[in-house]
């Protein structure tokens, strides 16, 4: 799985902004030309044509992930300006209020729940004031209809975005975390490593539980699971939980940024000693568990190279009698 695949929101918003930009390009340009040359509304027609061309530019820029942030902002705020200016200049009997009802959907889809709430509220107040000052004092139907329709669209948009965001968080957790120990997994290790400052030295400690197969065979897999959870708890008590990864059956990995080889060895020894000093209870018995650790350090190296070097040292640690730390 590619790292980009994890960010469903990014891919969704890229698709949304490309789709909306292409649609609004044709609509705004067509309506703008009609307003300018047939309806004789030159100012607003010109604004619509300009917005159509802006939408075309955004369509091509949306293909570039790095420009998504400003593309979203520009699209949303220019669309607000277009609808607000149209509502202000056009009579209440026009169909521009229908476009106003699309704005909460756009806010939530492109900018998320937090900005969606703020912008939906601010725009509601602005549009309500425009309608209020333009309508006849004895004819409140446009305002009442707008308020109820807008709140319905706003509520649905809010509920959808909340549900979508919660679902994405749950899926991301499943994709990046080991459900048994709560540690991050190999995919998360790759993602985390790709975000590190490659100019700084990075150390990696690769841990393997000694004779774990014998533990499973002697005491059963449920006890083996308890051992894994105990090791995970021990690791997160020594080092930040965001730096601990379970990358195999009984293999764990600790990622240490901007740390020298000597410091990494000291930290690995601390982990080894703390694991060896603890016991896992099985019935009336306290079972001791140890780990072998291979350490590697590199600057400007890929995660595969760092893991490979640590794995070689882990193998040497096992060959040296286990329950030790090796760095060569």
PyMOL commands that set and color helices and strands:
alter all, ss='L'
color gray80, all
select helices_A, chain A and resi 3-6+8-37+42-61+65-89+96-100+103-134+141-176+186-194+212-219+221-238+241-243+261-276+303-319
alter helices_A, ss='H'
color red, helices_A
select strands_A, chain A and resi 202-209+244-246+251-257+279-282+285-288+291-298+325-326
alter strands_A, ss='S'
color yellow, strands_A
deselect
rebuild
show_as cartoon
